[in-house]
Amino acid sequence: MEAAKKKTNSTSYHHGDLRNALIIAAAELIEESGSEDFAMIDAARRAGVSNAAPYRHFSDRDDLLQAVGELGYYDLASALNEISDQHEAGSTEAIIALGKYYLGFVVSKKAFFNLMWGERGYQTLLNIEDKQTKLRSNGFWLLVRHVEAWLARENVTDTNPADLALKMWAMSIGTAHMALNYELDHFVEGIDLDEIVESSTLAFLQGIRGNRAD
C-alpha cells in the first residue's frame, strides 16, 4: 500500500511503532503472495519481532486484516482527495478523473479486493465507529459532492446526486470486477479501462442533460 511505503521504508519494528510495522508487514505479505493466507507468525517475522508481539495490538489475524483494509481505504481516500483538489468542483473532468483513478486502484490492488470490496471489506466499514471517517473512507461521498456541484452548474434540480453518483460508482466497480476476472477480454480484446470510464461517465451526464431538455 502506498501509505505504508510513505510511512517507512522498512517493515522492521523500531521506535515503538509496533502496530504500524505489523500492518505494513501484513500488507507486503498479501501483495507479494496475492493472498490473505498468511499466519500471524509470518507478519511477526517480517516485522522482525517476536511471535507473541502481534497480540499486543491485534486479537487475531482477522483483526490485523481489518487494519490492513483500513490502510487501503486511507490510501484510496487520500489519492482521491488529491485528484479532487486538482480539478474544478463539479467539472466533468473531475468526475472522470475520480472514476479513472478508482477503477485503476481496484484493478491494481487485486490481492486486496476482498479486504476492501468483498465481504471482509464490508465488515471493515461496519467496524469503523466514526461516521465521518466511514463516509470518507472509500471516496464515494467525494464523488457525490462533485456530482452535486455538476448538477448545480447544469441547473438540474430533479436528480438526486447520491443516486447518480452511485450509478457511476457501481459501473466502475462492476467494470473492475470483470477486469480482475479477465472477463472484459471475452467481449472486446485489449479494451481500454480508462476509455470505458470516460465514455460511460459522459453518457450518464449527457443523459441527464437530455432529460432536462425534454
LOKE-993028 format. One record per residue: x, y, z of N, C-alpha, C in turn; residue in one letter. Coordinates in steps of 0.001 Angstrom, whole numbers, padded with zeros to 6 digits, always signed. Layout:
# residues N
XYZXYZXYZA ...
# end
This chain:
# residues 214
+000842-001194+000000+000000+000000+000000+000884+001253+000000M +000458+002283-000718+001271+003485-000841+001489+004185+000491E +000460+004247+001327+000598+004906+002620+001632+004211+003470A +001672+002901+003362+002646+002145+004135+004062+002486+003695A +004252+002610+002375+005571+002927+001859+006013+004319+002267K +005056+005242+002380+005398+006607+002767+005770+006687+004241K +005147+005839+005058+005384+005910+006493+006743+005353+006880K +007211+004338+006145+008500+003744+006463+009026+003007+005259T +010332+002899+005140+010940+002156+004061+011265+000739+004459N +010920+000370+005668+011204-000967+006163+010082-001421+007055S +009842-002731+007054+008810-003252+007930+009376-003595+009305T +010668-003425+009495+011274-003757+010775+010738-002868+011878S +010516-003470+013013+009986-002754+014171+011043-001814+014728Y +010673-000544+014893+011597+000395+015500+010820+001585+016049H +011432+002282+016989+010864+003493+017577+009486+003254+018199H +009228+002032+018617+007989+001754+019314+006753+001688+018441G +006927+001743+017111+005770+001749+016216+005420+000321+015807D +005137-000523+016775+004908-001935+016521+003657-002160+015685L +002567-001496+016035+001304-001719+015331+001438-001400+013844R +002030-000246+013538+002197+000154+012151+003097-000817+011401N +004178-001267+012054+005106-002194+011411+004414-003503+011046A +003531-003963+011901+002820-005218+011641+001804-005064+010510L +001129-003923+010470+000181-003679+009383+000906-003651+008041I +002039-002966+008005+002829-002884+006776+003340-004266+006390I +003800-005026+007376+004292-006374+007108+003198-007243+006496A +002008-007181+007072+000885-007971+006555+000529-007535+005137A +000496-006221+004895+000178-005710+003564+001192-006191+002536A +002455-006194+002895+003500-006656+001985+003360-008145+001700E +003040-008918+002723+002855-010358+002531+001698-010642+001569L +000608-009897+001727-000551-010079+000856-000213-009682-000573I +000475-008551-000720+000806-008062-002059+001755-009019-002774E +002715-009572-002043+003700-010465-002647+003100-011817-003034E +002218-012328-002193+001654-013655-002436+000353-013615-003223S -000308-012439-003228-001608-012332-003875-002699-013018-003095G -002454-013245-001810-003409-013975-000987-003380-013458+000448S -004516-013613+001133-004593-013266+002551-004122-014410+003430E -003676-015491+002821-003344-016712+003535-001942-016629+004139D -001835-015905+005234-000586-015860+005982-000927-016011+007463F +000060-016365+008257-000143-016546+009695+000408-015340+010443A -000075-015134+011653+000421-014037+012477+001934-014129+012652M +002428-015357+012732+003870-015550+012907+004641-015032+011690I +004026-015123+010503+004675-014610+009288+004806-013091+009349D +003754-012427+009815+003803-010971+009950+004828-010569+010994A +004897-011333+012086+005865-011038+013151+007289-011167+012626A +007556-012220+011875+008896-012418+011325+009246-011312+010333R +008270-010929+009490+008531-009871+008524+008844-008558+009226R +008177-008304+010333+008396-007058+011079+009609-007143+011995A +010157-008343+012161+011343-008506+012993+011058-008476+014482G +009907-009032+014869+009528-009049+016283+009210-010479+016712V +008991-010669+017974+008704-012000+018494+007342-012493+018033S +007130-013784+018112+005862-014374+017683+004682-013873+018510N +004954-013500+019740+003877-013042+020621+003577-011554+020461A +004508-010810+019868+004380-009355+019785+003097-008876+019100A +002641-009507+018002+001431-009003+017335+000197-008940+018236P +000164-009815+019233-001031-009882+020081-001092-008738+021093Y -000091-007894+021099-000166-006680+021924-001133-005677+021301R -001323-005781+019992-002173-004817+019294-003347-005449+018553H -003256-006741+018239-004308-007398+017461-004725-008694+018145F -006028-008874+018257-006525-010065+018948-006283-011332+018137S -006337-011200+016811-006102-012347+015937-005794-011861+014527D -005674-012791+013586-005325-012436+012216-006424-011599+011559R -007683-011905+011858-008781-011127+011288-008699-009669+011721D -008304-009440+012948-008160-008084+013461-007054-007346+012705D -005963-008046+012440-004862-007463+011672-005293-007194+010230L -006045-008110+009636-006516-007920+008264-007449-006715+008164L -008257-006513+009178-009129-005331+009177-008300-004057+009142Q -007208-004037+009899-006335-002861+009917-005685-002644+008552A -005331-003721+007864-004764-003600+006520-005809-003018+005563V -007054-003483+005705-008124-002942+004873-008332-001459+005115G -008257-001053+006378-008407+000366+006712-007283+001186+006091E -006076+000613+006061-004950+001294+005418-005224+001475+003926L -005829+000451+003312-006183+000559+001900-007176+001671+001652G -008181+001775+002514-009166+002857+002385-008486+004217+002554Y -007532+004285+003468-006812+005544+003690-006046+005934+002427Y -005368+004965+001830-004631+005222+000585-005568+005752-000495D -006689+005069-000661-007640+005431-001704-008219+006822-001480L -008671+007084-000266-009279+008376+000033-008271+009513-000128A -007039+009291+000307-006011+010326+000196-005740+010674-001264S -005625+009642-002099-005347+009872-003514-006522+010571-004200A -007739+010146-003881-008913+010767-004499-009057+012230-004093L -008715+012536-002855-008772+013931-002414-007737+014776-003148N -006575+014212-003400-005553+014937-004159-006047+015213-005587E -006651+014215-006192-007187+014382-007544-008296+015431-007548I -009150+015367-006552-010245+016334-006444-009721+017757-006382S -008653+017953-005622-008083+019291-005457-007472+019830-006736D -007173+018951-007674-006535+019364-008925-007553+019772-009995Q -008836+019624-009677-009875+019924-010667-010924+020871-010096H -011580+021562-010972-012646+022470-010568-013830+021671-010041E -014392+022124-008935-015522+021423-008327-016684+021308-009307A -017198+020097-009455-018351+019898-010322-018037+019820-011795G -016770+019818-012152-016424+019737-013569-016519+018284-014044S -016820+018128-015319-016858+016794-015908-015500+016126-015788T -014447+016923-015948-013083+016392-015854-012808+015804-014474E -013315+016460-013431-013104+015974-012068-013790+014629-011861A -015027+014525-012321-015800+013294-012153-015127+012138-012897I -014664+012402-014116-013992+011369-014902-012669+010973-014256I -011912+011953-013786-010618+011660-013164-010782+010801-011918A -011797+011088-011112-012064+010284-009920-012415+008854-010312L -013243+008709-011336-013633+007382-011792-012458+006581-012324G -011606+007227-013088-010443+006545-013649-009498+006074-012549K -009258+006949-011572-008338+006542-010504-008925+005402-009691Y -010210+005517-009375-010858+004478-008582-010764+003125-009280Y -011085+003087-010560-011028+001841-011311-009603+001306-011357L -008642+002181-011617-007252+001759-011672-006753+001233-010339G -007191+001863-009260-006789+001437-007917-007305+000032-007633F -008574-000196-007924-009161-001512-007665-008436-002597-008454V -008217-002347-009743-007592-003345-010599-006146-003619-010179V -005439-002585-009756-004038-002751-009382-003872-003386-008003S -004935-003438-007216-004871-003996-005865-005650-005300-005775K -005486-006155-006752-006258-007393-006805-006148-008196-005515K -004963-008254-004946-004760-009042-003730-005568-008504-002561A -005954-007233-002638-006667-006600-001530-008164-006450-001810F -008623-007056-002913-010019-006847-003313-010993-007238-002204F -010832-008417-001646-011768-008857-000611-011656-008018+000653N -010434-007559+000940-010236-006736+002140-010966-005409+002042L -011169-004921+000825-011756-003603+000664-013141-003616+000017M -013404-004595-000863-014675-004569-001595-015479-005858-001448W -014888-006883-000873-015608-008126-000667-016298-008140+000687G -016644-009332+001137-017351-009477+002405-016526-008926+003573E -015223-009179+003534-014380-008684+004621-014311-007159+004606R -014263-006570+003424-014232-005117+003326-015498-004483+003856G -016622-005123+003566-017906-004626+004077-017900-004630+005601Y -017357-005690+006183-017300-005777+007639-016356-004735+008210Q -015261-004457+007495-014319-003433+007938-015000-002079+008028T -015802-001733+007006-016521-000464+007023-017512-000411+008181L -018175-001527+008454-019131-001566+009557-018436-001324+010893L -017191-001762+010984-016468-001670+012252-015823-000309+012490N -015848+000563+011468-015322+001913+011666-016380+002705+012418I -016082+003089+013637-017087+003680+014513-017434+005121+014152E -016434+005913+013781-016687+007318+013496-017409+007456+012156D -018590+008054+012172-019423+008141+010973-018735+008918+009860K -018108+010053+010184-017462+010863+009159-016288+010119+008523Q -015541+009378+009346-014448+008577+008805-014989+007512+007867T -016108+006912+008244-016721+005883+007417-017172+006460+006074K -017773+007633+006099-018255+008246+004870-017107+008638+003941L -015987+009050+004529-014846+009484+003719-013981+008327+003254R -014116+007167+003867-013131+006112+003734-012939+005591+002320S -013978+005481+001522-013778+004910+000193-013945+005913-000937N -014114+007179-000614-014154+008213-001635-015509+008450-002265G -016508+007632-001914-017804+007762-002576-018423+009139-002357F -018374+009639-001135-019032+010918-000859-018277+012099-001447W -017029+011882-001786-016298+012900-002538-016871+012991-003953L -017151+011843-004538-017791+011825-005857-019171+012462-005794L -019920+012174-004735-021257+012759-004587-021172+014281-004588V -020200+014831-003887-020064+016292-003828-019792+016879-005209R -018955+016207-006004-018672+016708-007348-019900+016579-008245H -020623+015485-008109-021841+015311-008903-022876+016364-008511V -022984+016617-007228-023918+017639-006749-023562+018995-007326E -022265+019326-007355-021825+020599-007917-022069+020638-009423A -021882+019507-010095-022137+019453-011539-023616+019699-011817W -024492+019081-011053-025934+019269-011236-026327+020731-011023L -025693+021374-010031-025985+022782-009767-025540+023646-010940A -024367+023334-011509-023867+024099-012652-024772+023937-013863R -025376+022759-013980-026254+022479-015119-027702+022876-014840E -027947+023423-013656-029304+023820-013249-030280+022640-013247N -029787+021483-012841-030629+020287-012741-031069+020147-011292V -032362+020185-011060-032873+020144-009686-033684+018890-009378T -033921+018064-010395-034779+016905-010189-034003+015581-010154D -032690+015656-009934-031860+014458-009880-031130+014390-008547T -031226+013264-007882-030548+013062-006606-029066+012811-006866N -028176+013660-006347-026747+013494-006637-026179+012169-006124P -026654+011704-004965-026167+010434-004436-026595+009274-005323A -027807+009350-005856-028307+008301-006746-027495+008248-008036D -027231+009411-008622-026448+009453-009857-025017+008993-009603L -024416+009446-008495-023043+009042-008166-022958+007540-007935A -023984+006982-007285-023986+005544-007013-024008+004739-008303L -024754+005208-009290-024806+004505-010575-023429+004528-011235K -022751+005668-011175-021403+005754-011736-020439+004855-010969M -020568+004871-009641-019708+004068-008769-019896+002583-009071W -021158+002185-009205-021465+000782-009494-020893+000374-010846A -020950+001275-011814-020385+000994-013126-018884+000735-013010M -018189+001556-012229-016743+001406-012076-016385+000115-011363S -017079-000189-010273-016749-001399-009518-017111-002638-010319I -018207-002565-011111-018563-003696-011964-017527-003926-013049G -017056-002839-013639-016013-002932-014666-014733-003501-014067T -014389-003034-012867-013184-003523-012193-013292-005013-011909A -014455-005441-011433-014649-006858-011123-014468-007713-012371H -015012-007265-013487-014867-008006-014745-013411-008006-015206M -012735-006880-015025-011332-006798-015433-010467-007727-014586A -010749-007785-013298-009977-008649-012399-010142-010120-012750L -011296-010458-013280-011562-011848-013650-011369-012109-015146N -010731-011150-015814-010380-011279-017231-011605-011522-018112Y -012767-011011-017678-013995-011232-018440-014173-010212-019564E -013571-009029-019406-013762-007998-020425-013185-008417-021773L -012049-009132-021743-011415-009542-022994-012245-010558-023766D -013209-011180-023110-014091-012100-023818-014995-011333-024792H -015223-010065-024494-016118-009250-025309-015343-008370-026283F -014359-007661-025763-013535-006785-026604-012083-006945-026168V -011280-007556-026992-009885-007815-026632-009100-006509-026532E -008325-006374-025456-007481-005203-025274-008244-003928-025002G -009418-004034-024439-010245-002852-024187-009576-001920-023189I -009730-000634-023385-009108+000389-022550-010052+000735-021397D -009612+000468-020160-010468+000714-018999-010743+002203-018810L -009759+003031-019046-009972+004478-018915-011028+004965-019899D -011016+004388-021099-011998+004796-022104-013408+004387-021670E -013521+003240-021014-014819+002803-020517-015356+003815-019507I -014492+004220-018567-014903+005186-017543-015321+006501-018178V -014492+006992-019104-014770+008298-019698-016050+008283-020529E -016191+007304-021398-017368+007272-022268-018639+007000-021472S -018557+006144-020463-019736+005836-019647-020158+007041-018821S -019178+007739-018257-019489+008938-017477-020143+010002-018349T -019578+010223-019528-020152+011205-020443-021570+010817-020854L -021800+009508-021021-023141+009045-021383-024134+009305-020250A -023699+009046-019011-024550+009335-017854-024929+010817-017827F -023909+011670-017931-024153+013100-017796-024953+013647-018988L -024663+013149-020168-025434+013600-021329-026882+013168-021224Q -027099+012003-020614-028462+011552-020404-029234+012483-019495G -028548+012991-018463-029176+013945-017555-029506+015241-018295I -028576+015686-019113-028829+016908-019901-030005+016703-020852R -030046+015516-021473-031110+015233-022407-032466+015186-021747G -032531+014606-020571-033804+014552-019817-034272+015948-019443N -033315+016798-019109-033683+018166-018739-034257+018908-019941R -033616+018671-021120-034071+019347-022336-035487+018923-022701A -035795+017630-022422-037138+017153-022725-038189+017775-021808D 
# end
